[in-house]
Amino acid sequence: MTDHRIEGGMTRPNVVAWALFATLVIVAFIASALVLLRELSIPHCGERCDFVLLAWAGYAYVAWCVIIVVASLVLLVTLQHRIRSAWTFPAAGIALVVTGAVVANRLSDVALLFPT
């Protein structure tokens, strides 16, 4: 069995896991900003927009991202030395954040009366 330790004592899978976690945080931040910026499209539909759905989609998505990032961090910190595939937690988090962004943008389209 080969030892994959690099400087500082971290193993290569741990470096990959932490790099993916950093990517998750960046993706969640950018996607949250893009979903929340959909509220700037209100002039498109004027008073006919569904403002409740639009606000709900944006704020619920931000909460979703925070939950995913915190859960990924907790799982990564607690299990990184016990299992070899700790990188799967932030990778799954990225997939869930992107999927949530698609759903939130679709709900925003409905709220802003864009054609389906």
LOTORRO-520244 format. One record per residue: x, y, z of N, C-alpha, C in turn. Coordinates in steps of 0.001 Angstrom, whole numbers, padded with zeros to 6 digits, always signed. Layout:
XYZXYZXYZ
...
//
This chain:
+000845-001167+000000+000000+000000+000000+000892+001231+000000
+000664+002130-000911+001493+003323-001007+000908+004443-000175
+001795+005252+000356+001370+006396+001162+001308+007616+000251
+000152+008212+000153-000061+009357-000734+000061+010675+000005
+000907+010736+001008+001033+011966+001785+001844+013001+001007
+001418+014252+001139+002153+015363+000551+002510+016309+001684
+003082+017443+001368+003504+018390+002402+002382+018697+003368
+002711+018775+004647+001733+019101+005668+000977+017894+006191
+001235+016705+005661+000626+015494+006164-000732+015150+005574
-001259+015974+004679-002559+015660+004063-002355+014628+002962
-003307+013745+002816-003249+012788+001720-003880+013408+000480
-003559+012841-000664-004090+013381-001917-005621+013406-001959
-006299+012343-001512-007772+012429-001518-008302+013579-000660
-007627+013890+000447-008070+015005+001280-007889+016327+000556
-006811+016479-000184-006585+017705-000943-007683+017857-001995
-008024+016781-002652-009096+016821-003654-010426+017172-002984
-010693+016578-001830-011942+016858-001119-012034+018323-000731
-010946+018891-000220-010980+020301+000186-011034+021230-001016
-010402+020851-002119-010504+021651-003343-011935+021640-003870
-012581+020484-003808-013978+020402-004224-014885+021179-003282
-014553+021197-001997-015352+021986-001062-015231+023478-001376
-014013+023934-001687-013832+025338-002066-014621+025646-003336
-014620+024718-004275-015400+024888-005496-016896+024941-005174
-017339+024116-004250-018748+024129-003828-019138+025489-003266
-018299+026064-002425-018601+027368-001834-018692+028435-002925
-017776+028412-003868-017780+029400-004951-019014+029234-005833
-019325+027997-006197-020499+027736-007043-021780+028144-006322
-021879+027840-005028-023079+028197-004267-023236+029708-004175
-022141+030426-003981-022208+031885-003886-022643+032505-005214
-022016+032085-006296-022349+032657-007610-023780+032290-008017
-024165+031039-007812-025518+030626-008181-026570+031353-007339
-026294+031552-006054-027236+032285-005202-027398+033722-005684
-026282+034341-006042-026350+035716-006536-027165+035785-007826
-026958+034831-008717-027699+034839-009981-029192+034606-009772
-029539+033735-008846-030957+033487-008575-031593+034718-007940
-030900+035334-006993-031459+036525-006344-031551+037715-007310
-030661+037789-008283-030693+038884-009249-031850+038764-010240
-032530+037629-010237-033701+037484-011110-034792+038479-010720
-034757+038970-009493-035752+039958-009062-035617+041266-009825
-034499+041491-010458-034325+042705-011255-035106+042644-012571
-035644+041491-012908-036426+041341-014140-037875+041738-013955
-038230+042290-012831-039623+042644-012537-040226+043590-013575
-039503+044578-014103-040140+045461-015094-040696+044718-016303
-040254+043508-016524-040757+042719-017650-042263+042505-017553
-042765+042243-016345-044179+041913-016209-044958+042917-015365
-044281+043906-014812-044965+044943-014046-045665+044402-012819
-046905+044798-012648-047677+044401-011466-048262+042997-011577
-048136+042364-012731-048700+041027-012908-047793+039924-012385
-046567+040263-011998-045624+039261-011482-046147+038628-010199
-045737+037411-009969-046052+036728-008710-044873+036993-007766
-044962+038094-007019-043854+038524-006177-043578+037561-005036
-044599+036909-004540-044411+035953-003445-043595+034758-003927
-043947+034214-005078-043210+033083-005627-041783+033481-005965
-041602+034657-006510-040269+035127-006867-039377+035251-005630
-039902+035861-004577-039128+036009-003342-038885+034651-002692
-039903+033807-002675-039769+032490-002078-038695+031668-002786
-038693+031701-004109-037708+030933-004875-036283+031400-004561
-036089+032701-004480-034758+033220-004204-034271+032911-002801
-035102+033198-001813-034666+032999-000425-034593+031530-000048
-035488+030721-000573-035428+029288-000303-034173+028684-000928
-033800+029185-002099-032584+028663-002736-031340+029047-001945
-031287+030246-001421-030136+030647-000602-030064+029762+000644
-031201+029507+001274-031222+028623+002441-030769+027213+002057
-031209+026735+000902-030799+025425+000384-029276+025369+000240
-028698+026410-000335-027237+026445-000520-026504+026443+000822
-027001+027200+001780-026358+027236+003097-026427+025855+003749
-027563+025202+003665-027710+023860+004240-026748+022879+003576
-026646+022929+002262-025767+022012+001533-024306+022262+001894
-023888+023527+001950-022495+023842+002270-022164+023413+003704
-023044+023699+004650-022788+023322+006046-022772+021800+006198
-023715+021110+005584-023744+019646+005664-022498+019035+005042
-022078+019573+003921-020863+019070+003271-019640+019304+004144
-019573+020470+004764-018443+020773+005651-018417+019834+006856
-019564+019629+007472-019620+018748+008643-019233+017323+008265
-019775+016820+007179-019425+015465+006738-017957+015354+006369
-017430+016358+005717-016030+016333+005313-015099+016352+006519
-015383+017211+007478-014527+017311+008655-014605+016049+009506
-015789+015514+009687-015937+014361+010579-015509+013046+009939
-015625+012927+008625-015362+011636+007989-014141+011591+007081
-013393+012668+006977-012295+012674+006009-011190+011676+006347
-011004+011351+007609-009948+010406+007986-010473+008981+008120
-011775+008812+008094-012359+007484+008266-012625+006786+006942
-013012+007558+005932-013304+006940+004638-012415+007567+003568
-012118+006787+002579-011216+007242+001523-011893+008169+000526
-013173+008007+000344-013882+008779-000684-014620+009972-000089
-013950+010727+000761-014570+011907+001364-014856+012986+000319
-014225+012908-000830-014440+013895-001884-015863+013820-002439
-016558+012719-002191-017912+012585-002729-018898+013553-002074
-018648+013965-000820-019565+014886-000143-019608+016248-000828
-018465+016915-001060-018560+018191-001774-018969+018024-003237
-018612+016908-003858-019032+016683-005251-020547+016549-005336
-021129+015817-004406-022593+015698-004373-023219+017048-004041
-022562+017832-003184-023056+019168-002859-023113+020060-004080
-022088+019983-004923-022073+020777-006154-023252+020375-007043
-023486+019077-007159-024600+018604-007982-025939+019088-007423
-026096+019055-006106-027348+019516-005498-027536+021024-005642
-026442+021786-005554-026529+023242-005714-026927+023599-007145
-026333+022929-008111-026660+023207-009518-028104+022794-009824
-028528+021643-009318-029907+021206-009518-030889+022189-008882
-030569+022647-007689-031417+023640-007032-031489+024940-007800
-030374+025343-008423-030364+026567-009216-031284+026451-010423
-031290+025294-011044-032176+025074-012192-033635+025178-011751
-033972+024555-010628-035343+024596-010126-035735+026025-009736
-034847+026729-009020-035152+028103-008587-035311+029038-009788
-034478+028877-010809-034614+029707-012004-035908+029400-012748
-036308+028143-012756-037566+027785-013407-038752+028400-012663
-038707+028351-011327-039762+028987-010541-039777+030497-010766
-038604+031094-010903-038533+032530-011175-039120+032855-012540
-038877+031995-013522-039481+032198-014840-041002+032188-014762
-041541+031268-013985-042994+031202-013816-043500+032452-013122
-042790+032904-012093-043206+034098-011350-043130+035357-012205
-042170+035392-013122-041976+036588-013965-042754+036499-015276
-043583+035482-015409-044452+035306-016582-043681+035152-017892
-042499+034550-017826-041800+034249-019064-042466+033043-019706
-042504+032990-021032-043190+031867-021698-042513+030545-021365
-043333+029509-021203-042779+028201-020867-042627+027333-022073
//
